[in-house]
Amino acid sequence: MIQQVNHLSQFKNTLRKIQWKLNNPPQFLNTHRHIIFKFSSDKKTFIYRKAKFSSDQIKRQVIANQLFKEYTPKILFYNDDCIIEEYIIGQNLHLNTEPHIWQQFSTILSNIHAINSSNYGVLKTISSGIYNSFKDFIKPDLQKFPIIYNQKVISSKEIKQLEEYILNPPPSGTPNQRVCHGDIWPANIIYNKKTSKITLIDWENISSLSPEYDLYGFSESTHPKVVKIYKDIKKYYNQPLNQELIDYYGLLFIVSRYSSVTDYQQKPIALNNALLSKKHLFTK
């Protein structure tokens, strides 16, 4: 409660500095990466985000807005600590979203991935600093191997095969590193039926990666509707893709979850089964 009061005080101080007035009490949201206030000023609704970890979170969202104004929320104010952006009205995409809207999203994602990321240095940073290669990027995931070994669901030989596979990912279908959203899932895709516009939100993970990274979440599901959605996305996506690399990122995500208290301690069986389902990738 004390922290919330402190965050509210900082939020109000920011509004005073830019001479904005609140129309009503703000709505407070405490997420994994941000302190968020949804508020109204001058009869319009906005989102205030304060980064929890580093100013790079703000820089990334500003870069995203500069690159993709038509797909991102409009930014009204930002500094090293926070950002104020327009509140996007609409619905999140979901299993029953009409196919033509998913097709529209696929085209947008293709356009995002068409941008070479070499000119945007901040996109090649992670919490531990700058990564000069993909091996630097995945180092935190390699630290999970002792936990996996202790589960005894795969042998010592298979552990070594897993490490070798992770250190040597399949090639991307697209040459050079591209701009990737980094956290593509339906909650971050908003469709406004009135304007027929799709907006992508939560760009703090925008990174320099292979385009396949943004698609592995759709590829992992076996739900019939998600399978159909994924087929539609690939059909209208106009950049070359390597499905093996998409599967690789799915495996990497499973490995990363072994450090999560929720996944590792509370769901070890489900997590181990997920790893076993990917064993064919690194033992072939």
C-alpha positions in Angstrom: 0.0 0.0 0.0 2.9 2.4 0.9 4.5 1.7 -2.5 1.2 2.4 -4.3 1.0 5.7 -2.5 4.6 6.6 -3.5 3.9 5.6 -7.1 0.7 7.7 -7.1 2.7 10.7 -5.8 5.3 10.3 -8.5 2.6 10.0 -11.1 0.8 13.2 -9.9 4.2 15.1 -9.8 4.8 14.2 -13.4 1.3 15.5 -14.4 2.0 18.7 -12.5 5.3 19.2 -14.4 3.6 18.9 -17.7 0.6 20.9 -16.5 -2.0 18.2 -17.0 -5.1 17.9 -14.7 -6.8 14.7 -13.7 -10.6 14.4 -14.5 -11.1 11.6 -11.9 -9.0 9.3 -9.7 -6.6 7.1 -11.8 -6.8 3.4 -12.0 -3.6 1.7 -10.7 -2.1 -1.4 -12.2 1.1 -3.1 -11.0 2.5 -5.4 -13.8 5.7 -7.4 -14.0 7.5 -4.7 -15.9 5.7 -1.5 -15.3 3.8 0.6 -12.8 0.7 1.7 -14.8 -2.0 4.3 -14.2 -4.9 4.6 -16.5 -6.3 8.1 -16.2 -8.4 10.8 -17.9 -7.3 14.4 -18.6 -9.2 16.9 -20.7 -11.9 14.3 -21.3 -9.4 11.9 -23.0 -8.0 8.7 -21.6 -4.3 7.9 -21.3 -1.8 5.4 -20.0 1.1 6.3 -17.7 3.9 3.7 -17.5 6.8 3.8 -15.1 9.6 1.4 -15.9 10.5 -1.0 -13.1 13.9 -2.1 -14.3 15.7 0.4 -16.5 15.2 3.4 -18.8 15.8 1.1 -21.7 12.2 0.0 -21.4 11.1 3.6 -22.1 13.7 4.0 -24.9 12.5 0.9 -26.6 8.9 2.1 -26.7 9.9 5.4 -28.0 11.9 3.7 -30.8 8.9 1.5 -31.6 6.7 4.6 -31.9 9.2 6.4 -34.2 9.5 3.3 -36.4 5.8 2.3 -36.5 3.6 5.2 -35.7 0.6 3.6 -37.5 0.8 0.5 -35.3 1.7 1.9 -31.9 0.0 4.1 -29.3 0.7 7.8 -29.7 3.2 9.1 -27.2 2.3 12.4 -25.5 5.2 12.6 -23.0 8.3 10.7 -21.9 11.5 11.0 -19.9 14.0 8.5 -18.5 11.5 7.1 -16.0 8.1 7.2 -17.5 6.0 7.5 -20.6 2.4 8.8 -21.2 0.6 7.4 -24.2 -2.9 7.4 -25.6 -5.3 4.7 -24.4 -6.1 2.4 -27.2 -9.8 1.7 -27.6 -10.8 -1.7 -29.0 -10.8 -5.4 -28.3 -7.9 -7.9 -28.0 -7.7 -10.4 -30.7 -9.0 -13.8 -29.6 -9.8 -17.3 -30.9 -13.0 -16.2 -32.5 -11.6 -13.1 -34.2 -12.6 -13.1 -37.8 -9.9 -14.4 -40.2 -9.5 -11.2 -42.2 -8.4 -9.4 -39.0 -5.7 -12.0 -38.3 -4.7 -11.6 -42.0 -4.4 -7.9 -41.4 -2.3 -8.5 -38.3 0.0 -10.8 -40.4 0.6 -8.1 -42.9 1.5 -5.6 -40.1 3.9 -8.1 -38.6 5.6 -8.6 -42.0 6.0 -4.9 -42.3 7.6 -4.7 -38.8 10.0 -7.6 -39.6 11.0 -5.9 -42.8 13.0 -3.4 -40.8 16.7 -4.2 -40.4 17.6 -3.6 -36.7 21.3 -2.9 -37.2 20.9 0.9 -36.7 19.2 0.6 -33.3 21.8 -0.3 -30.7 19.4 -0.2 -27.7 17.5 -3.1 -29.3 20.6 -5.3 -28.7 20.5 -5.0 -24.9 19.2 -7.2 -22.2 19.1 -6.9 -18.4 22.8 -8.0 -18.2 24.0 -5.6 -20.7 24.7 -5.5 -24.5 24.7 -8.8 -26.3 27.0 -9.1 -29.3 25.8 -12.5 -30.4 22.9 -14.8 -29.9 24.9 -16.8 -27.4 25.1 -13.7 -25.2 21.3 -13.4 -25.5 20.6 -16.9 -24.3 23.2 -17.2 -21.5 20.5 -16.8 -18.8 18.7 -19.8 -20.2 21.8 -22.0 -20.1 21.9 -21.5 -16.4 18.7 -23.5 -16.1 20.4 -26.8 -17.1 21.3 -28.0 -13.6 17.6 -27.6 -12.7 16.6 -29.6 -15.7 19.2 -32.3 -14.9 17.9 -32.7 -11.4 14.4 -33.4 -12.8 15.9 -36.6 -14.4 13.5 -36.5 -17.3 16.3 -36.6 -19.9 19.7 -38.3 -19.7 23.1 -36.7 -19.2 23.7 -37.3 -22.9 20.5 -35.6 -23.8 21.4 -32.7 -21.6 24.6 -32.2 -23.6 22.6 -32.5 -26.8 20.1 -29.9 -25.6 22.9 -27.5 -24.7 24.6 -28.0 -28.1 21.3 -27.5 -29.9 20.5 -24.3 -28.0 24.0 -22.9 -28.7 23.6 -23.6 -32.4 20.1 -22.5 -33.5 18.7 -23.2 -36.9 19.1 -20.4 -39.5 16.4 -17.8 -39.9 14.5 -17.7 -43.1 15.3 -13.9 -43.3 18.9 -12.7 -43.5 20.2 -10.2 -40.9 18.6 -9.4 -37.6 15.2 -7.7 -37.8 13.1 -5.6 -35.5 10.8 -7.9 -33.4 8.0 -6.9 -31.1 9.3 -9.4 -28.6 6.0 -10.1 -26.8 3.4 -11.0 -29.4 0.3 -12.5 -28.0 -3.4 -11.6 -28.3 -3.5 -9.3 -25.2 -1.0 -7.0 -27.0 -2.9 -6.9 -30.2 -5.9 -4.5 -30.2 -8.5 -4.1 -33.0 -10.8 -1.1 -33.3 -13.9 -2.2 -35.2 -15.0 1.3 -35.8 -11.7 2.3 -37.5 -10.7 -1.2 -38.7 -7.3 -0.4 -37.2 -4.9 -2.8 -35.4 -2.6 -1.4 -32.7 0.2 -3.3 -31.0 0.9 -2.3 -27.4 3.6 -3.1 -24.8 6.7 -2.6 -26.9 9.2 -2.7 -24.0 10.6 -6.0 -25.3 11.2 -4.8 -28.9 14.5 -6.4 -29.9 17.0 -7.2 -32.6 16.2 -10.9 -33.4 15.1 -13.2 -36.1 11.4 -12.7 -37.1 10.6 -16.3 -36.1 10.8 -15.2 -32.5 7.6 -13.3 -32.7 5.7 -16.4 -34.1 6.6 -19.2 -31.8 3.7 -18.5 -29.4 1.2 -19.3 -32.1 3.1 -22.3 -33.3 3.1 -24.0 -29.8 -0.6 -24.4 -29.3 -2.5 -27.5 -30.4 -5.9 -25.9 -30.1 -7.7 -26.3 -33.4 -8.6 -22.6 -33.6 -5.1 -21.5 -32.9 -3.7 -24.0 -35.5 -6.1 -22.4 -38.0 -5.0 -18.9 -36.9 -1.3 -19.8 -37.3 -2.0 -21.1 -40.8 -3.7 -17.9 -41.8 -0.8 -15.8 -40.3 1.8 -17.8 -42.3 -0.3 -17.6 -45.4 -0.4 -13.8 -45.5 3.0 -13.2 -43.9 5.3 -12.0 -46.7 8.7 -12.7 -45.2 10.5 -16.1 -45.5 10.3 -18.2 -42.3 12.1 -21.3 -41.0 9.6 -23.4 -39.0 12.5 -25.2 -37.3 13.7 -22.0 -35.8 10.2 -21.2 -34.6 10.1 -24.6 -32.9 13.6 -23.8 -31.5 12.3 -20.6 -29.8 9.4 -22.7 -28.4 12.0 -25.0 -26.8 14.0 -22.0 -25.5 10.9 -20.7 -23.8 10.3 -24.0 -22.1 13.9 -24.1 -20.8 13.6 -20.5 -19.6 10.6 -21.4 -17.5 12.6 -23.8 -15.3 13.8 -20.7 -13.3 10.2 -19.6 -12.6 9.0 -20.4 -9.1 5.4 -20.8 -10.5 6.4 -23.1 -13.3 9.2 -25.1 -11.7 7.9 -25.6 -8.2 4.2 -25.7 -8.8 4.0 -27.3 -12.3 7.1 -29.6 -12.6 5.2 -32.4 -14.3 3.6 -30.1 -17.0 7.0 -28.4 -17.6 8.8 -31.7 -17.9 6.2 -33.0 -20.3 6.6 -29.9 -22.4 10.4 -30.5 -22.5 9.9 -34.1 -23.5 7.6 -33.0 -26.3 10.5 -31.1 -27.8 13.1 -33.8 -27.4 13.0 -34.8 -31.0 14.5 -31.4 -31.9 17.8 -31.8 -30.0 18.2 -35.6 -30.2 17.7 -36.2 -33.9 
